[in-house]
Amino acid sequence: MGKLLMITSLALAVAMVSSASAAAKMSFGACKTRIMQDSRNLDGPNRNYCGRGCMVKVRACMQGA
């Protein structure tokens, strides 16, 4: 009985951690919108272009970092 309880609680803990990490990831569009709202992340004279530095931040956002 004790082993079954231990295995069940371990499986529940793994399921909770995996669902939490899956919820942290965002889509490309959502991340790009979030990053582009800060004008410091934008490149170009008219400040509406997401360049190399901006895309690095978008990829990091998509990874959940």
PQR file of N, CA, C, O and H, with PARSE charges and radii, in Angstrom:
ATOM      1  N   MET A   1       0.821  -1.191   0.000 -0.4000 1.5000
ATOM      2  CA  MET A   1       0.000   0.000   0.000 -0.0000 2.0000
ATOM      3  C   MET A   1       0.866   1.256   0.000  0.5500 1.7000
ATOM      4  O   MET A   1       0.543   2.235  -0.672 -0.5500 1.4000
ATOM      5  N   GLY A   2       1.948   1.228   0.741 -0.4000 1.5000
ATOM      6  CA  GLY A   2       2.841   2.377   0.834 -0.0000 2.0000
ATOM      7  C   GLY A   2       3.530   2.664  -0.494  0.5500 1.7000
ATOM      8  O   GLY A   2       3.702   3.823  -0.874 -0.5500 1.4000
ATOM      9  H   GLY A   2       2.210   0.432   1.287  0.4000 1.0000
ATOM     10  N   LYS A   3       3.933   1.583  -1.213 -0.4000 1.5000
ATOM     11  CA  LYS A   3       4.583   1.773  -2.516 -0.0000 2.0000
ATOM     12  C   LYS A   3       3.619   2.379  -3.523  0.5500 1.7000
ATOM     13  O   LYS A   3       4.003   3.242  -4.312 -0.5500 1.4000
ATOM     14  H   LYS A   3       3.794   0.642  -0.905  0.4000 1.0000
ATOM     15  N   LEU A   4       2.377   1.933  -3.500 -0.4000 1.5000
ATOM     16  CA  LEU A   4       1.375   2.454  -4.431 -0.0000 2.0000
ATOM     17  C   LEU A   4       1.122   3.938  -4.178  0.5500 1.7000
ATOM     18  O   LEU A   4       0.988   4.718  -5.121 -0.5500 1.4000
ATOM     19  H   LEU A   4       2.065   1.231  -2.859  0.4000 1.0000
ATOM     20  N   LEU A   5       1.059   4.319  -2.932 -0.4000 1.5000
ATOM     21  CA  LEU A   5       0.859   5.724  -2.582 -0.0000 2.0000
ATOM     22  C   LEU A   5       2.052   6.563  -3.035  0.5500 1.7000
ATOM     23  O   LEU A   5       1.876   7.672  -3.541 -0.5500 1.4000
ATOM     24  H   LEU A   5       1.168   3.685  -2.166  0.4000 1.0000
ATOM     25  N   MET A   6       3.239   6.050  -2.857 -0.4000 1.5000
ATOM     26  CA  MET A   6       4.464   6.757  -3.249 -0.0000 2.0000
ATOM     27  C   MET A   6       4.513   6.921  -4.768  0.5500 1.7000
ATOM     28  O   MET A   6       4.843   8.003  -5.255 -0.5500 1.4000
ATOM     29  H   MET A   6       3.382   5.150  -2.446  0.4000 1.0000
ATOM     30  N   ILE A   7       4.195   5.886  -5.515 -0.4000 1.5000
ATOM     31  CA  ILE A   7       4.220   5.940  -6.976 -0.0000 2.0000
ATOM     32  C   ILE A   7       3.145   6.895  -7.489  0.5500 1.7000
ATOM     33  O   ILE A   7       3.385   7.652  -8.429 -0.5500 1.4000
ATOM     34  H   ILE A   7       3.927   5.008  -5.120  0.4000 1.0000
ATOM     35  N   THR A   8       1.984   6.864  -6.890 -0.4000 1.5000
ATOM     36  CA  THR A   8       0.900   7.753  -7.298 -0.0000 2.0000
ATOM     37  C   THR A   8       1.254   9.212  -7.051  0.5500 1.7000
ATOM     38  O   THR A   8       0.999  10.063  -7.903 -0.5500 1.4000
ATOM     39  H   THR A   8       1.789   6.249  -6.126  0.4000 1.0000
ATOM     40  N   SER A   9       1.836   9.509  -5.901 -0.4000 1.5000
ATOM     41  CA  SER A   9       2.207  10.893  -5.603 -0.0000 2.0000
ATOM     42  C   SER A   9       3.334  11.371  -6.509  0.5500 1.7000
ATOM     43  O   SER A   9       3.361  12.541  -6.893 -0.5500 1.4000
ATOM     44  H   SER A   9       2.044   8.818  -5.209  0.4000 1.0000
ATOM     45  N   LEU A  10       4.259  10.491  -6.854 -0.4000 1.5000
ATOM     46  CA  LEU A  10       5.348  10.834  -7.771 -0.0000 2.0000
ATOM     47  C   LEU A  10       4.799  11.119  -9.162  0.5500 1.7000
ATOM     48  O   LEU A  10       5.218  12.081  -9.807 -0.5500 1.4000
ATOM     49  H   LEU A  10       4.237   9.541  -6.542  0.4000 1.0000
ATOM     50  N   ALA A  11       3.875  10.303  -9.628 -0.4000 1.5000
ATOM     51  CA  ALA A  11       3.261  10.517 -10.939 -0.0000 2.0000
ATOM     52  C   ALA A  11       2.479  11.828 -10.970  0.5500 1.7000
ATOM     53  O   ALA A  11       2.504  12.537 -11.976 -0.5500 1.4000
ATOM     54  H   ALA A  11       3.535   9.522  -9.104  0.4000 1.0000
ATOM     55  N   LEU A  12       1.801  12.150  -9.902 -0.4000 1.5000
ATOM     56  CA  LEU A  12       1.058  13.400  -9.811 -0.0000 2.0000
ATOM     57  C   LEU A  12       2.004  14.603  -9.830  0.5500 1.7000
ATOM     58  O   LEU A  12       1.714  15.611 -10.475 -0.5500 1.4000
ATOM     59  H   LEU A  12       1.781  11.573  -9.085  0.4000 1.0000
ATOM     60  N   ALA A  13       3.109  14.500  -9.139 -0.4000 1.5000
ATOM     61  CA  ALA A  13       4.091  15.592  -9.119 -0.0000 2.0000
ATOM     62  C   ALA A  13       4.684  15.823 -10.505  0.5500 1.7000
ATOM     63  O   ALA A  13       4.857  16.968 -10.922 -0.5500 1.4000
ATOM     64  H   ALA A  13       3.344  13.681  -8.616  0.4000 1.0000
ATOM     65  N   VAL A  14       4.997  14.747 -11.222 -0.4000 1.5000
ATOM     66  CA  VAL A  14       5.542  14.866 -12.576 -0.0000 2.0000
ATOM     67  C   VAL A  14       4.519  15.503 -13.509  0.5500 1.7000
ATOM     68  O   VAL A  14       4.876  16.338 -14.340 -0.5500 1.4000
ATOM     69  H   VAL A  14       4.857  13.816 -10.884  0.4000 1.0000
ATOM     70  N   ALA A  15       3.270  15.123 -13.382 -0.4000 1.5000
ATOM     71  CA  ALA A  15       2.207  15.679 -14.219 -0.0000 2.0000
ATOM     72  C   ALA A  15       2.027  17.170 -13.954  0.5500 1.7000
ATOM     73  O   ALA A  15       1.810  17.939 -14.890 -0.5500 1.4000
ATOM     74  H   ALA A  15       2.980  14.445 -12.707  0.4000 1.0000
ATOM     75  N   MET A  16       2.111  17.584 -12.709 -0.4000 1.5000
ATOM     76  CA  MET A  16       1.955  18.996 -12.371 -0.0000 2.0000
ATOM     77  C   MET A  16       3.105  19.826 -12.913  0.5500 1.7000
ATOM     78  O   MET A  16       2.882  20.926 -13.418 -0.5500 1.4000
ATOM     79  H   MET A  16       2.287  16.959 -11.948  0.4000 1.0000
ATOM     80  N   VAL A  17       4.330  19.324 -12.819 -0.4000 1.5000
ATOM     81  CA  VAL A  17       5.498  20.051 -13.322 -0.0000 2.0000
ATOM     82  C   VAL A  17       5.443  20.165 -14.832  0.5500 1.7000
ATOM     83  O   VAL A  17       5.735  21.230 -15.376 -0.5500 1.4000
ATOM     84  H   VAL A  17       4.511  18.430 -12.408  0.4000 1.0000
ATOM     85  N   SER A  18       5.076  19.096 -15.524 -0.4000 1.5000
ATOM     86  CA  SER A  18       5.031  19.143 -16.986 -0.0000 2.0000
ATOM     87  C   SER A  18       3.927  20.063 -17.479  0.5500 1.7000
ATOM     88  O   SER A  18       4.101  20.737 -18.494 -0.5500 1.4000
ATOM     89  H   SER A  18       4.839  18.231 -15.082  0.4000 1.0000
ATOM     90  N   SER A  19       2.803  20.108 -16.791 -0.4000 1.5000
ATOM     91  CA  SER A  19       1.732  21.013 -17.220 -0.0000 2.0000
ATOM     92  C   SER A  19       2.100  22.463 -16.948  0.5500 1.7000
ATOM     93  O   SER A  19       1.702  23.348 -17.706 -0.5500 1.4000
ATOM     94  H   SER A  19       2.661  19.560 -15.966  0.4000 1.0000
ATOM     95  N   ALA A  20       2.839  22.724 -15.898 -0.4000 1.5000
ATOM     96  CA  ALA A  20       3.255  24.092 -15.591 -0.0000 2.0000
ATOM     97  C   ALA A  20       4.252  24.598 -16.623  0.5500 1.7000
ATOM     98  O   ALA A  20       4.184  25.760 -17.022 -0.5500 1.4000
ATOM     99  H   ALA A  20       3.162  22.005 -15.282  0.4000 1.0000
ATOM    100  N   SER A  21       5.178  23.747 -17.066 -0.4000 1.5000
ATOM    101  CA  SER A  21       6.151  24.188 -18.062 -0.0000 2.0000
ATOM    102  C   SER A  21       5.497  24.353 -19.422  0.5500 1.7000
ATOM    103  O   SER A  21       5.923  25.201 -20.207 -0.5500 1.4000
ATOM    104  H   SER A  21       5.233  22.803 -16.742  0.4000 1.0000
ATOM    105  N   ALA A  22       4.487  23.574 -19.717 -0.4000 1.5000
ATOM    106  CA  ALA A  22       3.790  23.717 -20.988 -0.0000 2.0000
ATOM    107  C   ALA A  22       2.976  25.000 -21.007  0.5500 1.7000
ATOM    108  O   ALA A  22       2.829  25.616 -22.063 -0.5500 1.4000
ATOM    109  H   ALA A  22       4.141  22.885 -19.080  0.4000 1.0000
ATOM    110  N   ALA A  23       2.455  25.409 -19.886 -0.4000 1.5000
ATOM    111  CA  ALA A  23       1.660  26.629 -19.821 -0.0000 2.0000
ATOM    112  C   ALA A  23       2.534  27.871 -19.934  0.5500 1.7000
ATOM    113  O   ALA A  23       2.046  28.928 -20.335 -0.5500 1.4000
ATOM    114  H   ALA A  23       2.575  24.909 -19.028  0.4000 1.0000
ATOM    115  N   ALA A  24       3.821  27.767 -19.589 -0.4000 1.5000
ATOM    116  CA  ALA A  24       4.705  28.925 -19.612 -0.0000 2.0000
ATOM    117  C   ALA A  24       5.084  29.326 -21.031  0.5500 1.7000
ATOM    118  O   ALA A  24       5.439  30.483 -21.259 -0.5500 1.4000
ATOM    119  H   ALA A  24       4.217  26.908 -19.263  0.4000 1.0000
ATOM    120  N   LYS A  25       5.020  28.409 -21.991 -0.4000 1.5000
ATOM    121  CA  LYS A  25       5.421  28.712 -23.356 -0.0000 2.0000
ATOM    122  C   LYS A  25       4.317  29.476 -24.066  0.5500 1.7000
ATOM    123  O   LYS A  25       3.132  29.180 -23.911 -0.5500 1.4000
ATOM    124  H   LYS A  25       4.732  27.470 -21.806  0.4000 1.0000
ATOM    125  N   MET A  26       4.735  30.472 -24.855 -0.4000 1.5000
ATOM    126  CA  MET A  26       3.788  31.299 -25.596 -0.0000 2.0000
ATOM    127  C   MET A  26       4.013  31.102 -27.089  0.5500 1.7000
ATOM    128  O   MET A  26       5.063  30.613 -27.505 -0.5500 1.4000
ATOM    129  H   MET A  26       5.698  30.712 -24.982  0.4000 1.0000
ATOM    130  N   SER A  27       3.036  31.478 -27.881 -0.4000 1.5000
ATOM    131  CA  SER A  27       3.167  31.366 -29.331 -0.0000 2.0000
ATOM    132  C   SER A  27       4.090  32.464 -29.853  0.5500 1.7000
ATOM    133  O   SER A  27       4.404  33.417 -29.141 -0.5500 1.4000
ATOM    134  H   SER A  27       2.183  31.874 -27.542  0.4000 1.0000
ATOM    135  N   PHE A  28       4.518  32.317 -31.102 -0.4000 1.5000
ATOM    136  CA  PHE A  28       5.397  33.306 -31.724 -0.0000 2.0000
ATOM    137  C   PHE A  28       4.725  34.673 -31.761  0.5500 1.7000
ATOM    138  O   PHE A  28       5.336  35.676 -31.393 -0.5500 1.4000
ATOM    139  H   PHE A  28       4.263  31.543 -31.681  0.4000 1.0000
ATOM    140  N   GLY A  29       3.477  34.716 -32.201 -0.4000 1.5000
ATOM    141  CA  GLY A  29       2.771  35.990 -32.319 -0.0000 2.0000
ATOM    142  C   GLY A  29       2.595  36.687 -30.982  0.5500 1.7000
ATOM    143  O   GLY A  29       2.765  37.902 -30.886 -0.5500 1.4000
ATOM    144  H   GLY A  29       2.981  33.901 -32.500  0.4000 1.0000
ATOM    145  N   ALA A  30       2.256  35.925 -29.950 -0.4000 1.5000
ATOM    146  CA  ALA A  30       2.066  36.512 -28.630 -0.0000 2.0000
ATOM    147  C   ALA A  30       3.379  37.052 -28.081  0.5500 1.7000
ATOM    148  O   ALA A  30       3.408  38.128 -27.484 -0.5500 1.4000
ATOM    149  H   ALA A  30       2.118  34.938 -30.028  0.4000 1.0000
ATOM    150  N   CYS A  31       4.461  36.314 -28.279 -0.4000 1.5000
ATOM    151  CA  CYS A  31       5.766  36.774 -27.805 -0.0000 2.0000
ATOM    152  C   CYS A  31       6.223  38.003 -28.574  0.5500 1.7000
ATOM    153  O   CYS A  31       6.732  38.953 -27.978 -0.5500 1.4000
ATOM    154  H   CYS A  31       4.438  35.440 -28.765  0.4000 1.0000
ATOM    155  N   LYS A  32       6.047  37.996 -29.888 -0.4000 1.5000
ATOM    156  CA  LYS A  32       6.480  39.138 -30.687 -0.0000 2.0000
ATOM    157  C   LYS A  32       5.700  40.388 -30.296  0.5500 1.7000
ATOM    158  O   LYS A  32       6.277  41.471 -30.195 -0.5500 1.4000
ATOM    159  H   LYS A  32       5.634  37.224 -30.371  0.4000 1.0000
ATOM    160  N   THR A  33       4.413  40.250 -30.079 -0.4000 1.5000
ATOM    161  CA  THR A  33       3.604  41.389 -29.656 -0.0000 2.0000
ATOM    162  C   THR A  33       4.085  41.925 -28.323  0.5500 1.7000
ATOM    163  O   THR A  33       4.200  43.136 -28.137 -0.5500 1.4000
ATOM    164  H   THR A  33       3.945  39.370 -30.161  0.4000 1.0000
ATOM    165  N   ARG A  34       4.363  41.026 -27.400 -0.4000 1.5000
ATOM    166  CA  ARG A  34       4.821  41.439 -26.070 -0.0000 2.0000
ATOM    167  C   ARG A  34       6.173  42.145 -26.136  0.5500 1.7000
ATOM    168  O   ARG A  34       6.371  43.167 -25.480 -0.5500 1.4000
ATOM    169  H   ARG A  34       4.269  40.042 -27.551  0.4000 1.0000
ATOM    170  N   ILE A  35       7.105  41.602 -26.927 -0.4000 1.5000
ATOM    171  CA  ILE A  35       8.448  42.183 -27.031 -0.0000 2.0000
ATOM    172  C   ILE A  35       8.399  43.522 -27.764  0.5500 1.7000
ATOM    173  O   ILE A  35       9.106  44.456 -27.387 -0.5500 1.4000
ATOM    174  H   ILE A  35       6.943  40.772 -27.460  0.4000 1.0000
ATOM    175  N   MET A  36       7.576  43.626 -28.801 -0.4000 1.5000
ATOM    176  CA  MET A  36       7.529  44.851 -29.597 -0.0000 2.0000
ATOM    177  C   MET A  36       6.818  45.993 -28.870  0.5500 1.7000
ATOM    178  O   MET A  36       6.904  47.135 -29.320 -0.5500 1.4000
ATOM    179  H   MET A  36       7.002  42.867 -29.107  0.4000 1.0000
ATOM    180  N   GLN A  37       6.134  45.731 -27.788 -0.4000 1.5000
ATOM    181  CA  GLN A  37       5.497  46.808 -27.036 -0.0000 2.0000
ATOM    182  C   GLN A  37       6.518  47.708 -26.356  0.5500 1.7000
ATOM    183  O   GLN A  37       6.210  48.854 -26.029 -0.5500 1.4000
ATOM    184  H   GLN A  37       6.064  44.803 -27.423  0.4000 1.0000
ATOM    185  N   ASP A  38       7.735  47.202 -26.137 -0.4000 1.5000
ATOM    186  CA  ASP A  38       8.811  48.007 -25.560 -0.0000 2.0000
ATOM    187  C   ASP A  38       9.657  48.550 -26.707  0.5500 1.7000
ATOM    188  O   ASP A  38      10.314  47.776 -27.403 -0.5500 1.4000
ATOM    189  H   ASP A  38       7.985  46.270 -26.403  0.4000 1.0000
ATOM    190  N   SER A  39       9.653  49.856 -26.914 -0.4000 1.5000
ATOM    191  CA  SER A  39      10.340  50.448 -28.063 -0.0000 2.0000
ATOM    192  C   SER A  39      11.852  50.268 -28.000  0.5500 1.7000
ATOM    193  O   SER A  39      12.521  50.430 -29.020 -0.5500 1.4000
ATOM    194  H   SER A  39       9.120  50.485 -26.348  0.4000 1.0000
ATOM    195  N   ARG A  40      12.408  49.942 -26.846 -0.4000 1.5000
ATOM    196  CA  ARG A  40      13.862  49.707 -26.758 -0.0000 2.0000
ATOM    197  C   ARG A  40      14.276  48.457 -27.522  0.5500 1.7000
ATOM    198  O   ARG A  40      15.442  48.322 -27.893 -0.5500 1.4000
ATOM    199  H   ARG A  40      11.864  49.811 -26.017  0.4000 1.0000
ATOM    200  N   ASN A  41      13.344  47.544 -27.765 -0.4000 1.5000
ATOM    201  CA  ASN A  41      13.659  46.307 -28.476 -0.0000 2.0000
ATOM    202  C   ASN A  41      13.599  46.456 -29.988  0.5500 1.7000
ATOM    203  O   ASN A  41      13.969  45.531 -30.710 -0.5500 1.4000
ATOM    204  H   ASN A  41      12.397  47.654 -27.464  0.4000 1.0000
ATOM    205  N   LEU A  42      13.145  47.593 -30.479 -0.4000 1.5000
ATOM    206  CA  LEU A  42      12.930  47.769 -31.912 -0.0000 2.0000
ATOM    207  C   LEU A  42      14.130  48.434 -32.576  0.5500 1.7000
ATOM    208  O   LEU A  42      14.871  49.187 -31.944 -0.5500 1.4000
ATOM    209  H   LEU A  42      12.845  48.345 -29.892  0.4000 1.0000
ATOM    210  N   ASP A  43      14.310  48.137 -33.875 -0.4000 1.5000
ATOM    211  CA  ASP A  43      15.425  48.679 -34.645 -0.0000 2.0000
ATOM    212  C   ASP A  43      14.892  49.602 -35.731  0.5500 1.7000
ATOM    213  O   ASP A  43      13.709  49.559 -36.069 -0.5500 1.4000
ATOM    214  H   ASP A  43      13.708  47.525 -34.389  0.4000 1.0000
ATOM    215  N   GLY A  44      15.757  50.425 -36.267 -0.4000 1.5000
ATOM    216  CA  GLY A  44      15.387  51.261 -37.404 -0.0000 2.0000
ATOM    217  C   GLY A  44      15.008  52.667 -37.001  0.5500 1.7000
ATOM    218  O   GLY A  44      14.728  52.939 -35.833 -0.5500 1.4000
ATOM    219  H   GLY A  44      16.718  50.461 -35.993  0.4000 1.0000
ATOM    220  N   PRO A  45      15.000  53.556 -37.974 -0.5600 1.5000
ATOM    221  CA  PRO A  45      14.714  54.959 -37.668  0.2800 2.0000
ATOM    222  C   PRO A  45      13.262  55.207 -37.252  0.5500 1.7000
ATOM    223  O   PRO A  45      13.000  56.111 -36.459 -0.5500 1.4000
ATOM    224  N   ASN A  46      12.328  54.431 -37.766 -0.4000 1.5000
ATOM    225  CA  ASN A  46      10.933  54.658 -37.393 -0.0000 2.0000
ATOM    226  C   ASN A  46      10.485  53.773 -36.240  0.5500 1.7000
ATOM    227  O   ASN A  46       9.314  53.802 -35.861 -0.5500 1.4000
ATOM    228  H   ASN A  46      12.541  53.697 -38.410  0.4000 1.0000
ATOM    229  N   ARG A  47      11.387  52.995 -35.682 -0.4000 1.5000
ATOM    230  CA  ARG A  47      11.176  52.204 -34.458 -0.0000 2.0000
ATOM    231  C   ARG A  47       9.981  51.255 -34.537  0.5500 1.7000
ATOM    232  O   ARG A  47       9.275  51.063 -33.547 -0.5500 1.4000
ATOM    233  H   ARG A  47      12.338  52.971 -35.989  0.4000 1.0000
ATOM    234  N   ASN A  48       9.752  50.664 -35.706 -0.4000 1.5000
ATOM    235  CA  ASN A  48       8.670  49.681 -35.812 -0.0000 2.0000
ATOM    236  C   ASN A  48       9.152  48.388 -36.447  0.5500 1.7000
ATOM    237  O   ASN A  48       8.346  47.594 -36.931 -0.5500 1.4000
ATOM    238  H   ASN A  48      10.325  50.820 -36.511  0.4000 1.0000
ATOM    239  N   TYR A  49      10.469  48.170 -36.448 -0.4000 1.5000
ATOM    240  CA  TYR A  49      11.050  46.994 -37.074 -0.0000 2.0000
ATOM    241  C   TYR A  49      11.679  46.102 -36.010  0.5500 1.7000
ATOM    242  O   TYR A  49      12.503  46.556 -35.217 -0.5500 1.4000
ATOM    243  H   TYR A  49      11.124  48.815 -36.054  0.4000 1.0000
ATOM    244  N   CYS A  50      11.293  44.851 -35.998 -0.4000 1.5000
ATOM    245  CA  CYS A  50      11.856  43.875 -35.056 -0.0000 2.0000
ATOM    246  C   CYS A  50      13.061  43.227 -35.717  0.5500 1.7000
ATOM    247  O   CYS A  50      12.908  42.336 -36.553 -0.5500 1.4000
ATOM    248  H   CYS A  50      10.623  44.482 -36.643  0.4000 1.0000
ATOM    249  N   GLY A  51      14.241  43.663 -35.354 -0.4000 1.5000
ATOM    250  CA  GLY A  51      15.479  43.174 -35.962 -0.0000 2.0000
ATOM    251  C   GLY A  51      16.043  41.968 -35.253  0.5500 1.7000
ATOM    252  O   GLY A  51      15.321  41.233 -34.579 -0.5500 1.4000
ATOM    253  H   GLY A  51      14.364  44.387 -34.676  0.4000 1.0000
ATOM    254  N   ARG A  52      17.347  41.767 -35.408 -0.4000 1.5000
ATOM    255  CA  ARG A  52      18.017  40.579 -34.870 -0.0000 2.0000
ATOM    256  C   ARG A  52      17.907  40.493 -33.353  0.5500 1.7000
ATOM    257  O   ARG A  52      17.577  39.436 -32.815 -0.5500 1.4000
ATOM    258  H   ARG A  52      17.933  42.363 -35.956  0.4000 1.0000
ATOM    259  N   GLY A  53      18.179  41.592 -32.661 -0.4000 1.5000
ATOM    260  CA  GLY A  53      18.111  41.586 -31.197 -0.0000 2.0000
ATOM    261  C   GLY A  53      16.702  41.327 -30.694  0.5500 1.7000
ATOM    262  O   GLY A  53      16.497  40.639 -29.695 -0.5500 1.4000
ATOM    263  H   GLY A  53      18.448  42.450 -33.098  0.4000 1.0000
ATOM    264  N   CYS A  54      15.748  41.885 -31.398 -0.4000 1.5000
ATOM    265  CA  CYS A  54      14.345  41.691 -31.031 -0.0000 2.0000
ATOM    266  C   CYS A  54      13.951  40.221 -31.216  0.5500 1.7000
ATOM    267  O   CYS A  54      13.274  39.644 -30.364 -0.5500 1.4000
ATOM    268  H   CYS A  54      15.915  42.444 -32.210  0.4000 1.0000
ATOM    269  N   MET A  55      14.373  39.628 -32.319 -0.4000 1.5000
ATOM    270  CA  MET A  55      14.025  38.230 -32.591 -0.0000 2.0000
ATOM    271  C   MET A  55      14.667  37.281 -31.583  0.5500 1.7000
ATOM    272  O   MET A  55      14.095  36.241 -31.256 -0.5500 1.4000
ATOM    273  H   MET A  55      14.922  40.097 -33.011  0.4000 1.0000
ATOM    274  N   VAL A  56      15.852  37.635 -31.092 -0.4000 1.5000
ATOM    275  CA  VAL A  56      16.493  36.819 -30.052 -0.0000 2.0000
ATOM    276  C   VAL A  56      15.615  36.806 -28.799  0.5500 1.7000
ATOM    277  O   VAL A  56      15.432  35.767 -28.164 -0.5500 1.4000
ATOM    278  H   VAL A  56      16.317  38.480 -31.358  0.4000 1.0000
ATOM    279  N   LYS A  57      15.080  37.976 -28.459 -0.4000 1.5000
ATOM    280  CA  LYS A  57      14.207  38.060 -27.285 -0.0000 2.0000
ATOM    281  C   LYS A  57      12.891  37.320 -27.515  0.5500 1.7000
ATOM    282  O   LYS A  57      12.338  36.734 -26.584 -0.5500 1.4000
ATOM    283  H   LYS A  57      15.229  38.820 -28.975  0.4000 1.0000
ATOM    284  N   VAL A  58      12.388  37.344 -28.751 -0.4000 1.5000
ATOM    285  CA  VAL A  58      11.154  36.613 -29.064 -0.0000 2.0000
ATOM    286  C   VAL A  58      11.377  35.117 -28.910  0.5500 1.7000
ATOM    287  O   VAL A  58      10.536  34.416 -28.347 -0.5500 1.4000
ATOM    288  H   VAL A  58      12.837  37.820 -29.507  0.4000 1.0000
ATOM    289  N   ARG A  59      12.512  34.623 -29.410 -0.4000 1.5000
ATOM    290  CA  ARG A  59      12.809  33.182 -29.272 -0.0000 2.0000
ATOM    291  C   ARG A  59      12.958  32.791 -27.811  0.5500 1.7000
ATOM    292  O   ARG A  59      12.498  31.725 -27.401 -0.5500 1.4000
ATOM    293  H   ARG A  59      13.194  35.193 -29.868  0.4000 1.0000
ATOM    294  N   ALA A  60      13.599  33.651 -27.022 -0.4000 1.5000
ATOM    295  CA  ALA A  60      13.752  33.365 -25.582 -0.0000 2.0000
ATOM    296  C   ALA A  60      12.383  33.331 -24.911  0.5500 1.7000
ATOM    297  O   ALA A  60      12.137  32.497 -24.040 -0.5500 1.4000
ATOM    298  H   ALA A  60      13.972  34.517 -27.355  0.4000 1.0000
ATOM    299  N   CYS A  61      11.498  34.229 -25.311 -0.4000 1.5000
ATOM    300  CA  CYS A  61      10.143  34.243 -24.765 -0.0000 2.0000
ATOM    301  C   CYS A  61       9.407  32.957 -25.113  0.5500 1.7000
ATOM    302  O   CYS A  61       8.700  32.399 -24.274 -0.5500 1.4000
ATOM    303  H   CYS A  61      11.697  34.907 -26.019  0.4000 1.0000
ATOM    304  N   MET A  62       9.569  32.483 -26.344 -0.4000 1.5000
ATOM    305  CA  MET A  62       8.892  31.262 -26.772 -0.0000 2.0000
ATOM    306  C   MET A  62       9.395  30.043 -26.014  0.5500 1.7000
ATOM    307  O   MET A  62       8.646  29.089 -25.806 -0.5500 1.4000
ATOM    308  H   MET A  62      10.143  32.936 -27.025  0.4000 1.0000
ATOM    309  N   GLN A  63      10.651  30.068 -25.600 -0.4000 1.5000
ATOM    310  CA  GLN A  63      11.220  28.960 -24.851 -0.0000 2.0000
ATOM    311  C   GLN A  63      10.802  29.008 -23.375  0.5500 1.7000
ATOM    312  O   GLN A  63      11.004  28.045 -22.635 -0.5500 1.4000
ATOM    313  H   GLN A  63      11.260  30.843 -25.769  0.4000 1.0000
ATOM    314  N   GLY A  64      10.227  30.117 -22.966 -0.4000 1.5000
ATOM    315  CA  GLY A  64       9.772  30.239 -21.586 -0.0000 2.0000
ATOM    316  C   GLY A  64      10.832  30.769 -20.656  0.5500 1.7000
ATOM    317  O   GLY A  64      10.685  30.678 -19.437 -0.5500 1.4000
ATOM    318  H   GLY A  64      10.063  30.899 -23.567  0.4000 1.0000
ATOM    319  N   ALA A  65      11.905  31.325 -21.205 -0.4000 1.5000
ATOM    320  CA  ALA A  65      12.981  31.845 -20.369 -0.0000 2.0000
ATOM    321  C   ALA A  65      12.695  33.234 -19.888  0.5500 1.7000
ATOM    322  O   ALA A  65      13.506  33.818 -19.170 -0.5500 1.4000
ATOM    323  H   ALA A  65      12.024  31.399 -22.195  0.4000 1.0000
TER
END
